[in-house]
Amino acid sequence: MRYNFAYPSFAVGVHSGWCDSNNTPTRSLIVTKRAKVYIRPYPYQIISAFDKIMPPFQVKGTSGDATGLTSGNGSTLVCYENAFFKIKRNGYRDRGFLEDKIPDRGFSLHKDGIHEKTDHEHGGSMSLEDAQREIEIENELRKNGFRIPFRTSALYKVKLPFQTDEFSVALIQRVESDFRADELCIMMLMNLFYDAAGTRFKLDLKESSFMFKDYSLNKGLHELDNGYRKMFSQIARNIGSIYRDLHKKGYIRGIDNSWYGNELICPDGHIGICDLESAFRRTEVGSAGMFKELAKTDVNLALTAFYDSMNFFENSLASFVGSTLIDGFNEGYQKQNYRKLNLNEINEQIENFVKIKKQVVIS
């Protein structure tokens, strides 16, 4: 049985649906599922068109004429003319555009290099500057041989529904995959627990808690070593290899985007990257020393997210998985040890999770 990676309604992961904060797992962690979201037509203008097929802009809400699938807090996956698209930034959660600004940090370019600033954007919106950077970096990375499993179809201008001098934009991306590496790893972890403890555990998405009765840690370690560790390790080695290649070719992954929720499992087993608006080129940074420090930040944010996302489960077996991911990433970053994942193994893990989901996941 094959699954649609461009519309991964089967998935559970870290921030894959929506959560109460706009933070990354390095600051605020929530495990959540992909969820249906209502969308409705909303006025827009086309700034740039790169594809003949462009779905209309639709904003999220508590009700609507159509439905899509969550892609984080601010975006929606939709099916249009037998293809799948991501409307990047079409409202916050199910509340549409929020007048309240969400604090974030960002970079701006100056003659002496990069300046760091506090950046406040209206909830669910995107700036023209960020969108243009994402398009530029997407095209450059694709030419440099990186796997980018989406292609920008259009850039839309959207007027925010409250009094402001600012306007928002939305990126329309035709997607090959939106199935995140963190989702595959969290689902594999659930399968691992099932193999070790049967149904004697529950992942409660409503309470954001993980509860389990006692289980044999020795059996859990045995199950981890019986195939799981190899797969966890290769996922992380591939991501570490991608980061090494990015830095070698002169790109910074980006503050807060350096975590495996922004790495995508492609339908052929390769791993691609998304969310590129925070990426910077070596030539823009200003000095070799600054580039080196920012590259270290990329690595450390990625490693932190690996361990923190597993530490959410507050048990030793998940911690072992976190350590495996860290070791794999470090090996890939040091040796560039990339190998395409086995697609049959990926689909088997998804299928196993779907079978146990109703028994162990409370949503």
C-alpha positions as CSV (number, residue, x, y, z in Angstrom):
1,M,0.0,0.0,0.0
2,R,1.4,3.4,-1.0
3,Y,0.7,6.7,0.8
4,N,0.4,10.2,-0.6
5,F,3.5,12.1,0.7
6,A,2.1,15.3,-0.9
7,Y,-1.0,15.1,1.3
8,P,0.1,13.2,4.4
9,S,-3.2,13.0,6.3
10,F,-1.9,9.8,8.0
11,A,0.9,11.6,9.8
12,V,1.6,12.5,13.4
13,G,4.6,14.7,14.2
14,V,6.1,17.7,15.9
15,H,4.1,20.8,15.0
16,S,2.9,19.1,11.8
17,G,-0.7,20.2,12.5
18,W,-1.0,23.3,14.6
19,C,-0.1,24.1,18.1
20,D,-0.6,26.9,20.6
21,S,2.7,28.6,20.0
22,N,4.6,29.6,16.9
23,N,7.8,28.3,18.3
24,T,10.1,25.6,17.0
25,P,10.8,22.5,19.1
26,T,13.9,24.1,20.4
27,R,11.7,26.5,22.4
28,S,8.2,25.0,22.8
29,L,7.4,21.4,21.9
30,I,4.0,19.9,20.9
31,V,3.3,16.6,19.2
32,T,0.2,16.8,17.0
33,K,-1.5,15.2,14.0
34,R,-2.2,16.5,10.5
35,A,-5.8,17.8,10.5
36,K,-8.5,18.9,8.1
37,V,-8.9,22.6,7.9
38,Y,-11.7,24.7,6.3
39,I,-10.8,27.3,3.7
40,R,-12.8,29.9,1.8
41,P,-12.1,32.2,-1.1
42,Y,-10.3,35.4,-0.3
43,P,-9.4,38.4,-2.6
44,Y,-5.9,38.3,-4.0
45,Q,-3.7,39.7,-6.8
46,I,-1.1,37.8,-8.7
47,I,2.4,39.3,-8.4
48,S,4.3,36.6,-10.3
49,A,3.2,33.5,-12.1
50,F,5.6,30.6,-12.8
51,D,3.1,27.8,-13.6
52,K,0.0,27.4,-15.8
53,I,-1.8,25.8,-12.9
54,M,-2.4,28.1,-10.0
55,P,-5.0,27.4,-7.3
56,P,-7.0,30.4,-6.1
57,F,-5.9,31.9,-2.8
58,Q,-8.1,30.7,0.1
59,V,-7.9,31.7,3.8
60,K,-8.3,29.3,6.7
61,G,-11.3,29.6,9.1
62,T,-13.6,27.7,11.4
63,S,-15.9,27.1,8.4
64,G,-15.6,27.3,4.7
65,D,-16.5,26.1,1.2
66,A,-13.7,23.6,0.9
67,T,-11.1,21.7,3.0
68,G,-7.4,21.3,3.0
69,L,-4.8,19.7,5.3
70,T,-2.7,21.6,7.9
71,S,1.0,22.2,7.1
72,G,2.1,23.8,10.4
73,N,0.4,26.8,11.9
74,G,0.3,29.0,8.9
75,S,-0.1,27.0,5.7
76,T,-2.5,24.6,4.0
77,L,-2.2,21.7,1.5
78,V,-4.9,21.6,-1.2
79,C,-5.7,19.5,-4.2
80,Y,-6.3,21.4,-7.4
81,E,-6.7,20.1,-10.9
82,N,-5.4,16.7,-9.9
83,A,-2.2,18.2,-8.4
84,F,-1.2,19.1,-4.8
85,F,-0.3,22.6,-3.8
86,K,0.8,24.3,-0.6
87,I,-0.7,27.7,0.1
88,K,2.1,29.1,2.2
89,R,0.8,31.6,4.8
90,N,-3.0,31.7,4.5
91,G,-3.9,32.4,8.1
92,Y,-3.0,31.3,11.6
93,R,-4.3,28.0,12.8
94,D,-8.1,28.1,12.0
95,R,-8.5,31.8,12.9
96,G,-7.5,33.5,9.6
97,F,-5.1,36.4,9.7
98,L,-4.5,37.8,13.2
99,E,-4.0,41.5,13.9
100,D,-1.8,40.5,16.8
101,K,1.8,40.3,15.8
102,I,3.8,37.2,16.6
103,P,7.3,37.9,17.7
104,D,10.1,36.3,15.7
105,R,13.7,37.1,14.8
106,G,15.1,37.7,11.4
107,F,18.1,39.0,9.5
108,S,18.5,42.0,7.2
109,L,21.3,42.7,4.8
110,H,23.6,45.7,5.0
111,K,26.9,46.7,3.5
112,D,28.8,45.3,6.4
113,G,27.0,42.0,6.3
114,I,24.0,40.6,8.2
115,H,22.2,42.5,10.9
116,E,19.9,40.6,13.3
117,K,16.6,42.1,14.2
118,T,13.3,41.4,16.0
119,D,10.7,40.7,13.4
120,H,7.0,40.9,14.1
121,E,4.6,39.6,11.5
122,H,0.8,39.5,11.7
123,G,-0.4,36.0,12.6
124,G,-0.6,33.8,9.5
125,S,1.0,36.3,7.2
126,M,4.3,36.5,5.2
127,S,6.3,39.4,4.1
128,L,7.3,40.1,0.5
129,E,10.9,40.1,1.5
130,D,10.7,36.5,2.9
131,A,8.8,35.2,-0.1
132,Q,11.2,36.6,-2.6
133,R,14.2,35.1,-0.7
134,E,12.5,31.7,-0.6
135,I,12.0,31.8,-4.4
136,E,15.6,32.9,-5.0
137,I,17.1,30.2,-2.7
138,E,14.8,27.5,-4.0
139,N,16.0,28.1,-7.6
140,E,19.7,28.4,-6.5
141,L,19.7,25.2,-4.4
142,R,17.9,23.2,-7.2
143,K,20.6,24.3,-9.6
144,N,23.2,23.2,-7.1
145,G,21.9,19.7,-7.0
146,F,19.8,19.8,-3.8
147,R,16.5,18.0,-3.7
148,I,13.7,20.5,-3.5
149,P,10.4,18.5,-3.6
150,F,8.2,21.5,-4.4
151,R,8.2,24.2,-7.1
152,T,6.9,27.7,-6.7
153,S,3.9,28.2,-9.0
154,A,2.9,31.8,-8.0
155,L,3.3,34.7,-5.6
156,Y,0.1,36.3,-4.5
157,K,-0.5,39.7,-2.8
158,V,-3.2,39.6,-0.1
159,K,-4.7,42.5,1.7
160,L,-5.0,41.9,5.5
161,P,-8.5,42.2,6.9
162,F,-7.8,45.0,9.3
163,Q,-6.4,48.5,9.2
164,T,-2.7,48.5,8.4
165,D,-0.3,49.9,5.9
166,E,1.2,46.5,5.4
167,F,0.1,43.8,3.0
168,S,0.8,40.1,3.1
169,V,1.9,37.7,0.4
170,A,1.4,33.9,-0.1
171,L,3.6,31.5,-1.9
172,I,1.8,28.9,-4.0
173,Q,4.0,25.8,-4.3
174,R,3.3,22.6,-6.3
175,V,4.4,19.9,-3.9
176,E,5.8,16.5,-4.5
177,S,6.0,15.9,-0.8
178,D,5.1,17.6,2.5
179,F,5.9,14.5,4.6
180,R,8.3,15.7,7.2
181,A,11.3,13.7,8.5
182,D,10.1,14.3,12.1
183,E,6.8,12.8,11.3
184,L,8.4,9.6,10.0
185,C,10.6,9.4,13.1
186,I,7.7,10.0,15.5
187,M,5.6,7.3,13.8
188,M,8.5,4.9,13.8
189,L,8.9,5.6,17.6
190,M,5.2,4.7,18.1
191,N,5.8,1.4,16.2
192,L,8.9,0.7,18.2
193,F,6.9,1.1,21.5
194,Y,4.2,-1.1,20.2
195,D,6.7,-3.8,19.4
196,A,8.2,-3.4,22.9
197,A,5.0,-2.9,25.0
198,G,2.0,-3.7,22.9
199,T,-0.9,-1.3,23.6
200,R,0.3,-0.5,27.1
201,F,1.0,3.1,26.2
202,K,-1.0,6.1,24.9
203,L,0.0,9.3,23.1
204,D,-2.6,11.9,24.1
205,L,-2.6,14.7,21.6
206,K,-5.3,16.6,23.5
207,E,-3.2,16.8,26.7
208,S,0.1,16.7,24.8
209,S,1.2,13.8,27.1
210,F,2.7,10.3,26.7
211,M,1.8,7.7,29.3
212,F,2.9,4.1,29.5
213,K,2.8,1.2,32.0
214,D,6.0,-0.4,32.9
215,Y,7.8,-2.2,30.1
216,S,11.0,-4.1,29.7
217,L,13.8,-1.7,28.7
218,N,15.9,-4.6,27.6
219,K,13.1,-5.7,25.2
220,G,12.8,-2.1,24.0
221,L,16.5,-1.9,23.3
222,H,16.4,-5.3,21.5
223,E,13.6,-4.0,19.3
224,L,15.5,-0.8,18.6
225,D,18.5,-2.8,17.5
226,N,16.3,-5.1,15.4
227,G,16.1,-2.8,12.4
228,Y,14.8,0.5,13.8
229,R,18.2,1.9,14.8
230,K,19.6,1.4,11.3
231,M,16.7,3.3,9.7
232,F,16.7,6.1,12.3
233,S,20.5,6.5,11.8
234,Q,20.3,6.6,8.0
235,I,17.6,9.3,8.1
236,A,19.8,11.5,10.3
237,R,23.0,10.7,8.4
238,N,21.3,11.9,5.2
239,I,20.2,15.1,6.9
240,G,23.7,15.7,8.3
241,S,25.1,15.1,4.8
242,I,22.7,17.7,3.4
243,Y,23.8,20.3,6.0
244,R,27.4,19.6,5.2
245,D,26.8,20.0,1.5
246,L,24.8,23.3,2.1
247,H,27.7,24.7,4.1
248,K,30.3,23.5,1.7
249,K,28.4,25.2,-1.2
250,G,28.0,28.4,0.7
251,Y,24.6,28.4,2.3
252,I,23.3,28.7,5.8
253,R,20.2,26.6,6.5
254,G,18.7,29.4,8.7
255,I,17.8,30.4,12.2
256,D,14.9,28.4,13.5
257,N,14.5,26.5,10.2
258,S,17.4,24.1,11.1
259,W,15.5,21.1,12.4
260,Y,14.2,17.9,10.8
261,G,10.7,19.2,10.6
262,N,11.9,21.1,7.6
263,E,13.4,18.1,5.9
264,L,11.0,16.2,3.6
265,I,10.7,12.5,2.8
266,C,10.4,12.2,-1.0
267,P,8.3,9.6,-2.7
268,D,11.5,8.0,-4.1
269,G,13.2,7.7,-0.7
270,H,15.4,10.8,-1.1
271,I,15.3,13.6,1.5
272,G,14.6,17.1,0.4
273,I,14.4,20.5,2.1
274,C,11.8,23.2,2.5
275,D,11.2,26.5,4.3
276,L,14.1,28.4,2.8
277,E,13.2,32.0,3.6
278,S,15.8,32.1,6.4
279,A,18.7,30.8,4.3
280,F,21.6,33.0,3.5
281,R,24.5,32.8,1.2
282,R,28.2,32.9,2.2
283,T,28.6,36.1,0.1
284,E,26.0,37.9,2.1
285,V,27.3,37.0,5.6
286,G,30.2,39.5,5.6
287,S,33.1,37.4,6.9
288,A,34.4,33.8,6.9
289,G,34.3,33.8,10.7
290,M,30.7,34.8,10.8
291,F,29.7,32.1,8.3
292,K,31.5,29.5,10.3
293,E,29.7,30.6,13.5
294,L,26.3,30.5,11.8
295,A,27.1,27.1,10.3
296,K,27.7,25.9,13.9
297,T,24.3,27.3,14.9
298,D,22.7,25.3,12.0
299,V,24.2,22.1,13.4
300,N,23.5,22.8,17.0
301,L,19.9,23.7,16.4
302,A,19.4,20.5,14.4
303,L,21.0,18.4,17.1
304,T,18.9,20.1,19.8
305,A,15.7,19.4,17.9
306,F,16.5,15.8,17.5
307,Y,17.0,15.2,21.2
308,D,14.3,17.6,22.5
309,S,11.6,16.1,20.2
310,M,12.4,12.6,21.6
311,N,12.8,13.9,25.2
312,F,9.1,15.0,25.0
313,F,8.2,11.3,25.6
314,E,10.2,11.3,28.9
315,N,11.4,7.7,28.8
316,S,14.7,6.0,28.1
317,L,13.7,4.3,24.9
318,A,12.9,7.6,23.2
319,S,16.2,9.0,24.6
320,F,18.0,6.1,22.9
321,V,16.4,7.1,19.6
322,G,17.4,10.8,20.2
323,S,21.0,9.7,20.7
324,T,20.9,7.6,17.6
325,L,19.6,10.5,15.5
326,I,22.4,12.8,16.9
327,D,25.1,10.2,16.2
328,G,23.7,9.7,12.7
329,F,23.6,13.4,11.9
330,N,27.2,13.9,13.2
331,E,28.4,11.0,11.1
332,G,26.7,12.4,8.0
333,Y,28.0,16.0,8.6
334,Q,31.6,14.8,9.1
335,K,31.7,12.2,6.3
336,Q,28.8,13.1,4.0
337,N,27.4,9.6,4.2
338,Y,24.2,10.0,2.2
339,R,22.2,7.0,0.9
340,K,18.6,6.9,-0.4
341,L,16.1,5.4,2.0
342,N,14.4,2.2,1.2
343,L,10.9,3.2,0.1
344,N,9.4,-0.2,1.0
345,E,10.6,0.2,4.6
346,I,9.1,3.7,4.8
347,N,5.7,2.5,3.5
348,E,5.8,-0.4,5.9
349,Q,6.4,1.9,8.8
350,I,3.5,4.1,7.8
351,E,1.3,1.1,7.3
352,N,2.2,-0.3,10.7
353,F,1.5,3.0,12.4
354,V,-1.9,3.4,10.6
355,K,-2.8,0.0,12.0
356,I,-2.1,0.9,15.6
357,K,-3.1,4.5,15.5
358,K,-6.6,4.1,16.8
359,Q,-5.3,1.9,19.7
360,V,-2.5,4.1,21.0
361,V,-3.2,7.7,19.8
362,I,-5.9,9.8,21.6
363,S,-6.8,12.9,19.6
